[in-house]
């Protein structure tokens, strides 16, 4: 179990029943980076990974 699993589990427990849009998620990621600029690169990597999940070309 990774340390981040605790945060993911809390997110799922507290907000797992909610539905969100990617527009809302993008706004929250921007707000988080504004408050925590040291996390700009990991947030950018997560956003890029989410954006490209269905790209078949990235699987090669």
C-alpha positions in Angstrom: 0.0 0.0 0.0 1.4 3.4 -1.0 1.2 6.4 1.3 -1.1 8.1 -1.3 -3.6 5.3 -1.0 -4.8 6.9 2.3 -5.7 10.1 0.5 -7.3 8.3 -2.3 -9.3 6.2 0.1 -10.4 9.3 2.0 -11.5 11.0 -1.3 -13.5 7.9 -2.2 -15.1 7.7 1.2 -16.0 11.4 1.5 -16.9 12.1 -2.2 -17.3 8.8 -3.9 -21.0 9.2 -4.5 -20.6 12.6 -6.2 -20.4 13.2 -9.9 -18.0 15.8 -11.3 -17.1 17.1 -14.7 -13.6 17.3 -16.0 -14.1 21.1 -16.1 -14.6 21.1 -12.4 -11.6 18.8 -11.9 -9.4 21.1 -14.0 -10.5 24.1 -11.9 -9.6 22.3 -8.7 -6.2 21.2 -10.0 -5.4 24.8 -11.0 -6.5 26.1 -7.6 -4.3 23.4 -5.9 -1.3 24.3 -8.0 -1.9 28.0 -7.2 -1.7 27.2 -3.5 1.0 24.6 -3.9 3.4 25.5 -6.7 5.8 22.8 -5.8 3.3 20.3 -7.0 3.0 21.8 -10.5 4.9 18.9 -12.2 3.1 16.0 -10.6 -0.3 17.7 -11.2 0.7 18.3 -14.8 1.7 14.6 -15.2 -1.6 13.4 -13.7 -3.6 15.7 -15.9 -1.8 14.6 -19.0 -2.1 10.9 -18.0 -5.9 11.4 -17.5 -6.2 13.3 -20.8 -4.5 10.5 -22.7 -6.0 7.4 -21.1 -7.8 6.4 -24.3 -4.9 7.2 -26.7 -3.9 3.9 -28.3 -0.6 5.4 -29.6 0.6 5.9 -26.0 0.5 2.2 -25.3 3.4 1.4 -27.6 
